[in-house]
Every structure is written in C-alpha cells, then in structure tokens.
Amino acid sequence: MSCIRMHLHHCAWLLIGFLGTVDIVSAAESGNYTPPGGTPSVDSLMESASNSDYGLSTLMAQQSKSGESSSNRSASKHAVGTSILVGMGASSGGSEAAARKVLRAENRKLKRQLTDSIAELKSSQTELEKSRKQLSDHQSVRVEVQKQKDTLQKQLSDHRTLLTATQHQFKEAQTQLEAVRKQFREANIARMQLETALVSTRYQLVQANDRAVKASKSVRVPLDSDNRKRDYVVGQAMASGLKETLASYAESGLSLDPVRVTAGLTDGLRNRMQLKRSDMDKYYLTFAEQLQKQVNAKVKMGEALIAKKTAGRKPAKKVNGLVYFVVKKGHPIKDQDAPVSLALSEQIVDGATLSAIPTLTLTADDDIPAVVREALPLLGEEAEVDAYALAKVVYGNLPMPKGVTPFTVLVYHLKGIKPQ
C-alpha cells in the first residue's frame, strides 16, 4: 500500500510540472512577449541619446564638409551599424524558434510521460481496489473464522462440562456396582452354605434309611406309647412328602433311584457321608440345573397349550402366571364393599372337572385364593370370566388334587350372580 501511495504522489508531481510547462510553451507560441522587468528596451538602441533636434540629417551635413572620403567612411559606418541591428534581429528570431522547438519536444516528452503516468495511475487504482476488496474479504473471513472459533470454544466447554458430569456419574455407578457385587458375593456364600446344609441333612436321612434297610426290609419297632405312635406318624408324613417330591421330579422328566434316595436319607440321619463334600456339592448343583431345565421346558409347554386354547382371544388381564379372558360382560357392582356371589368351576384343560361350586359368597374379610381375587375386578352381575394357569401357580406349596401335577394346565370358569 505504501508503494502505491508513493507512486501516486510521483504521478501527481509530474502532472503539476507538465501543466506548468504547457503554460510556458503556450506563452512562447502565442500572445505578446514582455521583456523581464529591469532590462533596457530594444527600441532605445535605435534612438539617439541626444536631443530630438539632433538627427541624421545634421550628421550628414557635417560629414559632407569633411570630404568625399569622409562621406564614404560615414556611409560605410552607417551600413555597418544597420547590418548589426539587422543581424541582431535575425539572431533573436532564430533563438526563439529553437527554443520553441525544444519546448515542443519537451512538451511531447512530458505528454508521453503523463500518458504513461495516467495509465500507471489507473493500473495502480485498479490494484488498489483489488487490494481493498481482498482486504474486505479477508476481514469478512476473519470475522467468520472468529465466530466459528467462538462457537467451537463454547461447544468444547459444553462437552467438557458434560464429560465431567458423565465421569462423576460413572464413578457413582462403579461404586454402586461394587456394592451390589459385594452383596451378591455375600448372598452367594450364604446360598452355598444353605445348600450345603440341605445336602448334608438329606444325606443324613438317606444314611439312616440305608441302615434301616440293611437291618431289615420291614423295620418293626414297638409302638406302645402315644409319643412313639406320634413319632411314627410324623415319619410317615415325611415319607409322604418325599414321595410327592420324587413324583414331581419324575413328572418334570427326572426319575431318581428310590434305593439310592433311601440310602442318602439313612446316611443323612446318621451324620455320615459316603462321598467327599466337594463331590456332593457338584452332583447336587448338577441335579438342580437339570431340574431347572426340565421345569422351564414344562412351563413353556403349558404356556403353549394356554396360547393354543385361547387363540384369537385378547386377554383382559395377566398377573403372576394367571391369564384372564372376559367371556361375557355384566353389570358393574355398585357397592364395592358388599358381598360378592359367584359360581366357580375348576377343571383340567381337555380333561376332567376337578370341582364345581354353584354358589360362593365372598366378603372383603375372607381369605380369597389369588385365582379368584384377581378375577373380581372383571366380574359383575351375570358376567363370565375364564382364567388359565399352571397348577403350580395356583396351588404353590399346597397339596394338589388327585391327577394334577405342577405343570398341569387348569382352567377356571367364574360367573357373577346377582346377590340375593
């Protein structure tokens, strides 16, 4: 930019010089010439310095008296004077023409320089405009870059804040996870201890039974007192529960050898183990895993049967393995605290009817089975509801009806009755 300004300054001075020269040349070529002040007039050279009455005629009269030679010499001198004046005039005219020629040449030179300077000036102005435009563009780009920089810095700050919060949450989650893991380890240890104790107890029972079997296939003991009879009956009850447990295992697909089970019971009662504790733990866990797989398979089969029997029907309610369908809508019960009357039937899907109650009146204080309690909100006067479930869901640990296993699919039909 500084170079362009210097060049413009130089062109301006050339223009000023040219204009001054043009004025001088114009004064030489046209108009009247005025001698500089203080110089003698050229006309005074042609005039006499004496009075006006002393002229050329007087000089000629005086010279005529001096003779012809004198007259000739005077005439010669006059001729010489005249030629000198004429020569001076001619010399002055030639110098002025030469000066004009030189000035014209200088003028043309300056015109060319001026033309070149003007062209350079225009080029410099064009370059200046380009530079200004580039500067403006650069400033715009700089402003935009600054905006982007500010935006990125804000985003970076936000991301750092979010990262800090996330790291804090991650640390808290790690702390909570470690606490849960610790609780899980403690619970697992307690479970293993409980399972070990259970295995030991069962083994003792098997040991005791084994000893009894070895002593006699039919152990005869005296039952001559009420306490002995009581103890015998408790043993029979325990055996009944054991048989039901073995039957449920068989129903799930796992059959156990009664002799080995009895031996385990006998040894357990005698506090004796025929296997290492680690081996007993391993085999018991294997049995538990196999039983769980069989139970899961049976549950899936029961659920598939329920889905097949209720295909195309939309369940009105599902809760804890119980699936309810509204067969017929009834009139809503106005008094929720009033006793409810209903008819109830229980049967095996595609099988026999287990029980049928024509009229069952329930109050809020009654201990109502879950299968009935969950159906009450769907019932009204003359309403009908069907409920499907596996037997183990309905009965839990309670004794099951004859011919019913934990995985038997049961259906309950409930009908609301108008209170009497």
Buried (B, 14 or more C-beta within 10 A) or exposed (E): EEEBEEBBEEBEEBBEEBEEBBEEBEEBEEEEEEEEEEEEEEEEEEEEEEEEEEEEEEEEEEBEEEEEEEBEEBEEEBEEEEEEEEEEEEEEEEEEEEEBEEBEEBBEEBEEBBEEBEEBBEEBEEBBEEEEEEEEEEEEEEEEEEEEEEEEEEEEEEEEEEEEEEEEEEEEEEEEEEEEEEEEEEEEEEEEEEBBEEBBBBBBBBBBBBBBBEEEEEEEEEEEEEEEEEEEEEEEEEEEEBEEEBEBBEBBEBEEEEEEBBBBBBBBBBEBBEEEEEEBBEEBEEEEEBBEEBBEEBBEEBBEBBEEBBEEEEEBBEEEBBBBBBEEBBEEBEEEEEEBBBBBBBBBBEEEEBEEEEEBEBEEEEEBBBBBBBBBEBBBBEBBBBBBBBBBBBBEEEEBBEEBBBBBBBBBBBBBBEEE
